[in-house]
Amino acid sequence: MIGETNLATLLRQMTPHLHPATFVFCTLPPEILKTLTIQPRCTFQEAEGMTLLVTQAEAEAQNWPYTYPCRQITLEIHSSLEAVGFLAAITTALAAEGISVNPVSAYYHDHLFVPVDQAERRSPASKPSLPPINPPCCRKTGDAGVPTAVEDFHSAGWLSVTLAMANP
């Protein structure tokens, strides 16, 4: 197994990184891949078409229709593809804040795509008062470092999410 699987470690040691570019989602016919002159951030084949995640500037230069202008937040910790509950904890916290998120898991890191207008929330008034989160993967009683609540914190002027860790 490669990468970290321990949820408490993932949440405690993860460092979120906000990318400067604005990304968008496009859906195009699958044959578009043969003629692409750009490097999409991500592609995914669906029955209805090929989904591409590209910068807004690239989509506009290609005259492609797009939706969901968003910013990429990379969760900088080498998370295992077998890790349980990491994205669930983070997306639950974002949902509690009313923030839409489209996560993408890659080999080394997880990436969150959040609306442009919600990627750089700074106001202390936006600090949530959230109920404890106790996903099934965290219901082992007596474990030190088991996540017990979600806390929103602002680092480097933009929104990131972590879990408050229980005292041993």
Stockholm file with secondary structure:
# STOCKHOLM 1.0

chainA/1-168         MIGETNLATLLRQMTPHLHPATFVFCTLPPEILKTLTIQPRCTFQEAEGMTLLVTQAEAEAQNWPYTYPCRQITLEIHSSLEAVGFLAAITTALAAEGISVNPVSAYYHDHLFVPVDQAERRSPASKPSLPPINPPCCRKTGDAGVPTAVEDFHSAGWLSVTLAMANP
#=GR chainA/1-168 SS CCSBCCHHHHHHHCEEEEEEEEEEEEEECGGGGGGCCSCCSEEEEETTEEEEEEEHHHHHHHTCCCEEEEEEEEEESCBCTTCCSHHHHHHHHHHHTTCCCEEEECSSCEEEEEEGGGTTCCCGGGCCCCCCCCCGGGCCTTCTTCEEEEEEEEETTEEEEEEEECCC
#=GC SS_cons         CCSBCCHHHHHHHCEEEEEEEEEEEEEECGGGGGGCCSCCSEEEEETTEEEEEEEHHHHHHHTCCCEEEEEEEEEESCBCTTCCSHHHHHHHHHHHTTCCCEEEECSSCEEEEEEGGGTTCCCGGGCCCCCCCCCGGGCCTTCTTCEEEEEEEEETTEEEEEEEECCC
//
